[in-house]
Amino acid sequence: MSQLELRNLRKEFTGGGDNIVAVDDVDLTLHDGEFLVLVGPSGCGKSTTLRMIAGLETVTNGDVIIGDESVTDLEPRERDIAMVFQNYALYPHMTTRENIGFGLKMTTDLDADERNQRVEDVATSLGIEELLDDYPKELSGGQQQRVALGRAIIRDPEVFLMDEPLSNLDAKLRTQMRTELKALQDDLNVTTVYVTHDQTEAMTMGDRIAILNHGELQQVGTPLECYHQPANKFVAGFIGAPSMNFINVESEGDRLVHKEFTYDVTGETAEAIADHGRVSMGIRPEDIRVVDESAVENPITADVHLVEPLGDVSHVTLNVGAKRLTAAVPGGKTFERGEEVTLQFPEENLHLFDAASGETLKNSSQSADEEPVIHA
């Protein structure tokens, strides 16, 4: 168990005479035993960052520090890390027992009996003790994933690195393995960097999440901090499913003006938008209220485009003029396509961003300790 620190980590690739910056001066510190999720869209630099930590990719500039030691110039085998890959990378000609114990055989002086005992202990902790004599082709995707985890766990490394290890599983098994993997990491208390493009995995698994875009670190915080208090419009739109709705409006004193509606704001919000002529209004789907009367504060008229019932909640796609929004409403409410409804965006739930830069001007007043609430 060790602290992991990335100092001004940068990676450039040269191709066709141009330098392509894949990771742009990332500063990040993981505490002992922390589970940090690196998340972002495809091509944002998250896997490259992981590979630099592992030593599989050279560092252009910056430093990787594990504990108190810089490992930037060390070979992968000298870094005391264990990596779980997306495709599990199991040896097809080896049994589960041989796959899990392979690293011990190659890197330690333990005799066969000691290795077997440790393999059996790890297999028992993962619930695959009955599969020790099976080959990878005889295992399901979830079982193969456990074998790959066992191979990493048995080495008792300082740091775990996981590169989208659940992406090859079906949806139901992914949900199950998310829970098991997080519980296992809590039990082992090993510093872990987990890479994914799936923001649901990031929200449900990470002690903290680090959000990357175009190689730049956008925000680091707890999942709920990033959800309720996004640092910019990119983070606001990336974290959350369905994603935040955005409407470009004009700021005119204490009013936000759109061609379909006018929204009056109070003191704190008016101060936030002062000197910003064009503003992007953000509202999360669960914060949109579909109300029965128009005599509410700042009513907005919309037409129902589509309803997706999901049981306890329905996702309702709405048209406000040419702008399409998504609202999350209780599943008991029914709507007809084309029906005209009245929406309310509570001011305390508004997020406001500079339309040009994406800089956050105001966030929701909901606390980062609060769970999202679906309004009637």
SULWO-V330967 format. One record per residue. N is the residue number from 1. RES is the residue in one small letter. OMEGA is omega in radians with two decimals (* if undefined). D_FIRST is the distance of its C-alpha to the first C-alpha in Angstrom with 2 decimals. Layout:
n=N res=RES omega=OMEGA d_first=D_FIRST
n=N res=RES omega=OMEGA d_first=D_FIRST
This chain:
n=1 res=m omega=-3.09 d_first=0.00
n=2 res=s omega=2.98 d_first=3.81
n=3 res=q omega=3.09 d_first=7.19
n=4 res=l omega=-3.12 d_first=9.54
n=5 res=e omega=3.02 d_first=13.19
n=6 res=l omega=-3.11 d_first=16.39
n=7 res=r omega=3.09 d_first=19.44
n=8 res=n omega=-3.05 d_first=22.86
n=9 res=l omega=-3.06 d_first=21.88
n=10 res=r omega=3.08 d_first=25.18
n=11 res=k omega=3.07 d_first=26.55
n=12 res=e omega=3.02 d_first=30.27
n=13 res=f omega=3.13 d_first=32.17
n=14 res=t omega=3.13 d_first=35.70
n=15 res=g omega=3.13 d_first=38.36
n=16 res=g omega=3.13 d_first=42.12
n=17 res=g omega=-3.14 d_first=42.04
n=18 res=d omega=3.03 d_first=39.84
n=19 res=n omega=3.12 d_first=36.27
n=20 res=i omega=-3.13 d_first=34.30
n=21 res=v omega=-3.13 d_first=31.36
n=22 res=a omega=3.11 d_first=28.70
n=23 res=v omega=-2.94 d_first=25.94
n=24 res=d omega=3.00 d_first=27.31
n=25 res=d omega=-3.13 d_first=25.34
n=26 res=v omega=3.03 d_first=22.25
n=27 res=d omega=-3.04 d_first=20.29
n=28 res=l omega=3.10 d_first=17.09
n=29 res=t omega=3.04 d_first=13.97
n=30 res=l omega=3.12 d_first=11.01
n=31 res=h omega=3.12 d_first=9.32
n=32 res=d omega=3.05 d_first=5.85
n=33 res=g omega=-3.09 d_first=6.15
n=34 res=e omega=3.03 d_first=9.43
n=35 res=f omega=-3.14 d_first=11.73
n=36 res=l omega=3.13 d_first=14.06
n=37 res=v omega=3.00 d_first=17.23
n=38 res=l omega=-3.04 d_first=19.24
n=39 res=v omega=3.12 d_first=22.79
n=40 res=g omega=-3.13 d_first=26.23
n=41 res=p omega=3.11 d_first=29.40
n=42 res=s omega=3.11 d_first=29.89
n=43 res=g omega=-3.08 d_first=29.97
n=44 res=c omega=3.12 d_first=28.04
n=45 res=g omega=-3.06 d_first=25.47
n=46 res=k omega=3.13 d_first=22.38
n=47 res=s omega=3.07 d_first=22.16
n=48 res=t omega=3.08 d_first=23.03
n=49 res=t omega=3.14 d_first=20.16
n=50 res=l omega=-3.12 d_first=17.74
n=51 res=r omega=3.06 d_first=19.58
n=52 res=m omega=3.07 d_first=19.32
n=53 res=i omega=-3.11 d_first=15.51
n=54 res=a omega=-3.07 d_first=15.82
n=55 res=g omega=3.12 d_first=18.58
n=56 res=l omega=3.10 d_first=21.23
n=57 res=e omega=3.13 d_first=23.11
n=58 res=t omega=3.14 d_first=24.12
n=59 res=v omega=3.09 d_first=23.57
n=60 res=t omega=3.05 d_first=26.92
n=61 res=n omega=3.07 d_first=25.74
n=62 res=g omega=-3.00 d_first=22.64
n=63 res=d omega=3.01 d_first=19.25
n=64 res=v omega=-3.06 d_first=15.76
n=65 res=i omega=3.05 d_first=13.19
n=66 res=i omega=-3.00 d_first=9.56
n=67 res=g omega=3.10 d_first=8.48
n=68 res=d omega=-3.01 d_first=12.09
n=69 res=e omega=3.00 d_first=13.45
n=70 res=s omega=3.13 d_first=15.70
n=71 res=v omega=-3.02 d_first=15.45
n=72 res=t omega=-3.08 d_first=18.51
n=73 res=d omega=-3.13 d_first=20.82
n=74 res=l omega=3.03 d_first=18.73
n=75 res=e omega=-3.14 d_first=19.61
n=76 res=p omega=-3.08 d_first=17.41
n=77 res=r omega=-3.11 d_first=16.97
n=78 res=e omega=-2.99 d_first=15.68
n=79 res=r omega=-3.13 d_first=12.77
n=80 res=d omega=3.04 d_first=10.27
n=81 res=i omega=3.05 d_first=10.36
n=82 res=a omega=-3.04 d_first=12.14
n=83 res=m omega=3.04 d_first=14.90
n=84 res=v omega=-3.04 d_first=17.17
n=85 res=f omega=3.12 d_first=20.59
n=86 res=q omega=-3.08 d_first=23.41
n=87 res=n omega=3.07 d_first=25.70
n=88 res=y omega=3.05 d_first=23.19
n=89 res=a omega=3.08 d_first=24.53
n=90 res=l omega=3.08 d_first=25.32
n=91 res=y omega=-3.02 d_first=27.71
n=92 res=p omega=-3.10 d_first=30.96
n=93 res=h omega=-3.13 d_first=32.39
n=94 res=m omega=3.04 d_first=29.50
n=95 res=t omega=3.06 d_first=29.08
n=96 res=t omega=3.13 d_first=26.06
n=97 res=r omega=-3.10 d_first=25.24
n=98 res=e omega=3.10 d_first=25.60
n=99 res=n omega=-3.12 d_first=23.65
n=100 res=i omega=-3.05 d_first=20.55
n=101 res=g omega=-3.03 d_first=20.87
n=102 res=f omega=-3.13 d_first=21.93
n=103 res=g omega=3.11 d_first=18.72
n=104 res=l omega=-3.12 d_first=18.53
n=105 res=k omega=-3.05 d_first=22.19
n=106 res=m omega=-2.96 d_first=21.95
n=107 res=t omega=-3.13 d_first=18.99
n=108 res=t omega=3.10 d_first=19.09
n=109 res=d omega=-3.14 d_first=21.96
n=110 res=l omega=3.09 d_first=21.65
n=111 res=d omega=-3.02 d_first=25.11
n=112 res=a omega=-3.12 d_first=26.27
n=113 res=d omega=3.13 d_first=26.21
n=114 res=e omega=3.12 d_first=22.59
n=115 res=r omega=-3.13 d_first=21.59
n=116 res=n omega=3.13 d_first=23.81
n=117 res=q omega=3.13 d_first=22.45
n=118 res=r omega=3.09 d_first=18.87
n=119 res=v omega=-3.11 d_first=20.41
n=120 res=e omega=3.10 d_first=22.45
n=121 res=d omega=3.14 d_first=19.66
n=122 res=v omega=-3.14 d_first=17.73
n=123 res=a omega=3.11 d_first=21.13
n=124 res=t omega=-3.13 d_first=22.03
n=125 res=s omega=-3.13 d_first=18.99
n=126 res=l omega=3.12 d_first=20.08
n=127 res=g omega=-3.13 d_first=23.75
n=128 res=i omega=-3.10 d_first=24.95
n=129 res=e omega=-3.14 d_first=25.85
n=130 res=e omega=-3.09 d_first=29.49
n=131 res=l omega=-3.01 d_first=28.88
n=132 res=l omega=-3.12 d_first=27.57
n=133 res=d omega=3.13 d_first=30.94
n=134 res=d omega=3.09 d_first=31.52
n=135 res=y omega=-3.10 d_first=31.40
n=136 res=p omega=-3.10 d_first=29.92
n=137 res=k omega=3.13 d_first=33.46
n=138 res=e omega=-3.05 d_first=33.86
n=139 res=l omega=3.03 d_first=30.87
n=140 res=s omega=3.12 d_first=30.87
n=141 res=g omega=3.12 d_first=28.69
n=142 res=g omega=3.11 d_first=26.40
n=143 res=q omega=3.08 d_first=26.19
n=144 res=q omega=3.13 d_first=25.44
n=145 res=q omega=3.10 d_first=22.61
n=146 res=r omega=3.10 d_first=21.11
n=147 res=v omega=3.12 d_first=21.62
n=148 res=a omega=3.08 d_first=19.82
n=149 res=l omega=3.13 d_first=16.80
n=150 res=g omega=3.12 d_first=17.13
n=151 res=r omega=3.10 d_first=17.24
n=152 res=a omega=-3.07 d_first=13.88
n=153 res=i omega=-3.00 d_first=12.23
n=154 res=i omega=-3.13 d_first=13.87
n=155 res=r omega=-3.13 d_first=12.17
n=156 res=d omega=-3.03 d_first=8.74
n=157 res=p omega=3.04 d_first=7.39
n=158 res=e omega=-3.06 d_first=4.69
n=159 res=v omega=2.96 d_first=6.78
n=160 res=f omega=3.00 d_first=9.62
n=161 res=l omega=-3.09 d_first=12.99
n=162 res=m omega=-3.08 d_first=15.90
n=163 res=d omega=3.14 d_first=19.44
n=164 res=e omega=-3.04 d_first=21.80
n=165 res=p omega=-3.09 d_first=21.09
n=166 res=l omega=-2.97 d_first=23.59
n=167 res=s omega=-3.14 d_first=26.43
n=168 res=n omega=-3.10 d_first=28.42
n=169 res=l omega=3.08 d_first=28.70
n=170 res=d omega=-2.96 d_first=31.65
n=171 res=a omega=-3.10 d_first=31.47
n=172 res=k omega=-3.13 d_first=31.40
n=173 res=l omega=3.09 d_first=28.68
n=174 res=r omega=3.14 d_first=26.54
n=175 res=t omega=3.13 d_first=26.83
n=176 res=q omega=-3.08 d_first=25.90
n=177 res=m omega=3.04 d_first=22.90
n=178 res=r omega=-3.12 d_first=21.60
n=179 res=t omega=-3.10 d_first=21.50
n=180 res=e omega=-3.10 d_first=20.03
n=181 res=l omega=3.12 d_first=17.26
n=182 res=k omega=3.12 d_first=16.21
n=183 res=a omega=3.13 d_first=16.52
n=184 res=l omega=3.13 d_first=14.46
n=185 res=q omega=3.09 d_first=11.50
n=186 res=d omega=-3.13 d_first=12.08
n=187 res=d omega=-3.10 d_first=12.22
n=188 res=l omega=3.13 d_first=9.09
n=189 res=n omega=3.13 d_first=7.11
n=190 res=v omega=3.08 d_first=5.18
n=191 res=t omega=-2.99 d_first=6.06
n=192 res=t omega=2.97 d_first=9.54
n=193 res=v omega=-3.06 d_first=12.76
n=194 res=y omega=-3.12 d_first=15.80
n=195 res=v omega=3.07 d_first=19.20
n=196 res=t omega=2.97 d_first=22.44
n=197 res=h omega=-3.05 d_first=25.98
n=198 res=d omega=-3.08 d_first=26.43
n=199 res=q omega=3.05 d_first=26.25
n=200 res=t omega=3.06 d_first=26.50
n=201 res=e omega=-3.14 d_first=23.15
n=202 res=a omega=-3.08 d_first=21.74
n=203 res=m omega=-3.02 d_first=23.42
n=204 res=t omega=-3.00 d_first=22.48
n=205 res=m omega=-2.94 d_first=18.83
n=206 res=g omega=2.88 d_first=17.14
n=207 res=d omega=2.97 d_first=15.82
n=208 res=r omega=3.04 d_first=17.31
n=209 res=i omega=3.08 d_first=19.35
n=210 res=a omega=-3.02 d_first=20.31
n=211 res=i omega=-3.13 d_first=23.86
n=212 res=l omega=3.00 d_first=25.26
n=213 res=n omega=-3.11 d_first=28.92
n=214 res=h omega=3.08 d_first=30.65
n=215 res=g omega=-3.10 d_first=27.50
n=216 res=e omega=3.10 d_first=27.31
n=217 res=l omega=-3.08 d_first=24.77
n=218 res=q omega=-3.11 d_first=26.94
n=219 res=q omega=3.01 d_first=24.82
n=220 res=v omega=3.13 d_first=21.32
n=221 res=g omega=3.04 d_first=21.22
n=222 res=t omega=3.13 d_first=20.86
n=223 res=p omega=-3.09 d_first=22.96
n=224 res=l omega=3.02 d_first=25.81
n=225 res=e omega=-3.13 d_first=25.85
n=226 res=c omega=-3.14 d_first=26.36
n=227 res=y omega=-3.05 d_first=28.88
n=228 res=h omega=-3.06 d_first=30.97
n=229 res=q omega=-3.11 d_first=30.55
n=230 res=p omega=-3.10 d_first=30.35
n=231 res=a omega=-3.13 d_first=30.43
n=232 res=n omega=-3.07 d_first=33.18
n=233 res=k omega=3.13 d_first=35.37
n=234 res=f omega=3.14 d_first=33.19
n=235 res=v omega=-3.13 d_first=30.23
n=236 res=a omega=-3.11 d_first=32.79
n=237 res=g omega=-3.08 d_first=34.28
n=238 res=f omega=-3.10 d_first=31.15
n=239 res=i omega=-3.14 d_first=29.32
n=240 res=g omega=3.13 d_first=31.34
n=241 res=a omega=-0.08 d_first=33.47
n=242 res=p omega=-3.05 d_first=36.38
n=243 res=s omega=3.13 d_first=35.75
n=244 res=m omega=3.03 d_first=37.26
n=245 res=n omega=3.10 d_first=41.00
n=246 res=f omega=3.06 d_first=42.30
n=247 res=i omega=3.08 d_first=45.91
n=248 res=n omega=-3.11 d_first=47.25
n=249 res=v omega=3.04 d_first=49.63
n=250 res=e omega=3.09 d_first=51.65
n=251 res=s omega=-3.14 d_first=50.99
n=252 res=e omega=-3.12 d_first=54.32
n=253 res=g omega=-3.14 d_first=53.94
n=254 res=d omega=3.11 d_first=52.84
n=255 res=r omega=2.96 d_first=53.16
n=256 res=l omega=-2.98 d_first=51.23
n=257 res=v omega=3.03 d_first=53.83
n=258 res=h omega=-3.09 d_first=53.68
n=259 res=k omega=3.14 d_first=56.81
n=260 res=e omega=-3.10 d_first=56.29
n=261 res=f omega=3.01 d_first=55.45
n=262 res=t omega=-3.06 d_first=55.12
n=263 res=y omega=3.12 d_first=52.28
n=264 res=d omega=-3.13 d_first=52.92
n=265 res=v omega=-3.13 d_first=49.99
n=266 res=t omega=-2.94 d_first=49.77
n=267 res=g omega=-3.06 d_first=48.96
n=268 res=e omega=3.13 d_first=45.19
n=269 res=t omega=3.12 d_first=45.20
n=270 res=a omega=3.10 d_first=48.32
n=271 res=e omega=-3.09 d_first=46.71
n=272 res=a omega=-3.06 d_first=43.68
n=273 res=i omega=3.13 d_first=45.96
n=274 res=a omega=3.13 d_first=48.45
n=275 res=d omega=3.05 d_first=49.10
n=276 res=h omega=-3.05 d_first=47.47
n=277 res=g omega=-3.12 d_first=50.37
n=278 res=r omega=-3.00 d_first=48.59
n=279 res=v omega=3.02 d_first=45.71
n=280 res=s omega=3.11 d_first=43.60
n=281 res=m omega=3.12 d_first=43.53
n=282 res=g omega=3.09 d_first=40.52
n=283 res=i omega=3.14 d_first=40.58
n=284 res=r omega=-3.09 d_first=38.22
n=285 res=p omega=-3.10 d_first=40.04
n=286 res=e omega=3.14 d_first=39.37
n=287 res=d omega=3.06 d_first=40.83
n=288 res=i omega=3.12 d_first=44.16
n=289 res=r omega=3.03 d_first=46.76
n=290 res=v omega=-3.00 d_first=49.68
n=291 res=v omega=-3.04 d_first=52.45
n=292 res=d omega=-3.09 d_first=55.93
n=293 res=e omega=3.14 d_first=57.92
n=294 res=s omega=-3.10 d_first=58.30
n=295 res=a omega=3.09 d_first=59.00
n=296 res=v omega=-3.14 d_first=55.41
n=297 res=e omega=3.11 d_first=53.89
n=298 res=n omega=3.12 d_first=53.31
n=299 res=p omega=3.11 d_first=54.26
n=300 res=i omega=-3.13 d_first=53.46
n=301 res=t omega=-3.13 d_first=55.51
n=302 res=a omega=3.03 d_first=53.91
n=303 res=d omega=3.11 d_first=54.96
n=304 res=v omega=3.12 d_first=52.98
n=305 res=h omega=-3.05 d_first=52.18
n=306 res=l omega=3.09 d_first=50.04
n=307 res=v omega=3.09 d_first=48.42
n=308 res=e omega=3.12 d_first=45.42
n=309 res=p omega=-3.13 d_first=45.20
n=310 res=l omega=-3.13 d_first=41.79
n=311 res=g omega=-3.10 d_first=42.69
n=312 res=d omega=3.13 d_first=41.56
n=313 res=v omega=3.03 d_first=41.55
n=314 res=s omega=3.02 d_first=43.71
n=315 res=h omega=-3.08 d_first=43.07
n=316 res=v omega=3.06 d_first=46.34
n=317 res=t omega=-3.01 d_first=47.09
n=318 res=l omega=3.05 d_first=49.56
n=319 res=n omega=2.97 d_first=51.79
n=320 res=v omega=-2.95 d_first=52.52
n=321 res=g omega=3.13 d_first=55.19
n=322 res=a omega=-3.09 d_first=53.61
n=323 res=k omega=-3.12 d_first=50.05
n=324 res=r omega=-3.12 d_first=48.07
n=325 res=l omega=3.03 d_first=45.57
n=326 res=t omega=3.05 d_first=43.51
n=327 res=a omega=3.04 d_first=43.54
n=328 res=a omega=-3.05 d_first=41.58
n=329 res=v omega=3.10 d_first=44.01
n=330 res=p omega=-3.02 d_first=44.27
n=331 res=g omega=-3.12 d_first=45.29
n=332 res=g omega=-3.12 d_first=48.57
n=333 res=k omega=-3.13 d_first=50.11
n=334 res=t omega=-3.14 d_first=52.38
n=335 res=f omega=3.04 d_first=53.61
n=336 res=e omega=3.10 d_first=56.16
n=337 res=r omega=-3.10 d_first=55.72
n=338 res=g omega=-3.14 d_first=57.65
n=339 res=e omega=3.07 d_first=57.69
n=340 res=e omega=-3.12 d_first=57.72
n=341 res=v omega=3.08 d_first=55.23
n=342 res=t omega=3.14 d_first=54.34
n=343 res=l omega=3.01 d_first=50.80
n=344 res=q omega=3.05 d_first=49.32
n=345 res=f omega=3.14 d_first=46.30
n=346 res=p omega=-3.06 d_first=45.36
n=347 res=e omega=-3.11 d_first=44.97
n=348 res=e omega=3.14 d_first=41.89
n=349 res=n omega=-3.12 d_first=40.14
n=350 res=l omega=2.90 d_first=41.16
n=351 res=h omega=-3.12 d_first=38.89
n=352 res=l omega=-3.08 d_first=40.82
n=353 res=f omega=2.99 d_first=40.00
n=354 res=d omega=-3.03 d_first=42.01
n=355 res=a omega=-3.10 d_first=43.66
n=356 res=a omega=-3.02 d_first=43.53
n=357 res=s omega=-3.05 d_first=40.07
n=358 res=g omega=-3.14 d_first=38.12
n=359 res=e omega=3.11 d_first=36.99
n=360 res=t omega=3.06 d_first=36.40
n=361 res=l omega=3.14 d_first=39.34
n=362 res=k omega=3.04 d_first=38.71
n=363 res=n omega=3.04 d_first=36.25
n=364 res=s omega=3.10 d_first=36.87
n=365 res=s omega=3.11 d_first=37.01
n=366 res=q omega=-3.10 d_first=34.97
n=367 res=s omega=3.08 d_first=31.86
n=368 res=a omega=3.09 d_first=28.38
n=369 res=d omega=-3.07 d_first=27.88
n=370 res=e omega=3.03 d_first=30.80
n=371 res=e omega=3.06 d_first=30.95
n=372 res=p omega=-3.14 d_first=33.57
n=373 res=v omega=3.06 d_first=37.00
n=374 res=i omega=-3.07 d_first=39.76
n=375 res=h omega=3.03 d_first=43.11
n=376 res=a omega=* d_first=46.42
